[in-house]
């Protein structure tokens, strides 16, 4: 299949397996969920009654005091006692093999292309790291909430875009299901298209 360059009659031939795949909604949902879950720290920790220091002695006799029975001063009912259902560190990672991940990314790129939200440009650069220049380029493209994908990292491009709301610049290796789903448009350079094809090809 062919992708047309923005504001040009030129087209580039791309792989149907990468940019012409059917939309797999359930897989994409699983992909985004797993990616976000993997970013969770899972480091929350609280002390249960057994983890709180002290409380080994029975506070008072079982009978004869007129007070309720108590076996430890570290009971969750007591001040400075342990938590009833103490949170413990856990791993939120969900299993997702590489083939599923690559298929999901291909499906997302294909759907962006079908919805005409994938904008291919020959190249996108700025003379200097100036927010004004980046804003002007995005205005020329007619986009606002945008992900810009380049073949390799461009520091000037990144610095120019970091103060713009809802604009993110990344290279092909930094492209992920969350930023593909988050933005209204994805602007990708020809070099990045070729790198994506190489990374997500059927042989991978």
Secondary structure, DSSP 8 states (H G I E B T S, - for coil): -EEEBTTSS-EEE--HHHHS----HHHHHHHHHHHHHHT---------TTTSS---S-SS-SSSSSS---S-TTSTTSTT---TT------------HHHHHHHHHHHHHHHHHTT-EEEES----SSS-HHHHHHHHHHHT-SSEEEEESS--HHHHHHHTTSTTEEEEEGGG--HHHHHHSSEEEEEHHHHHHHHHHH-TT-
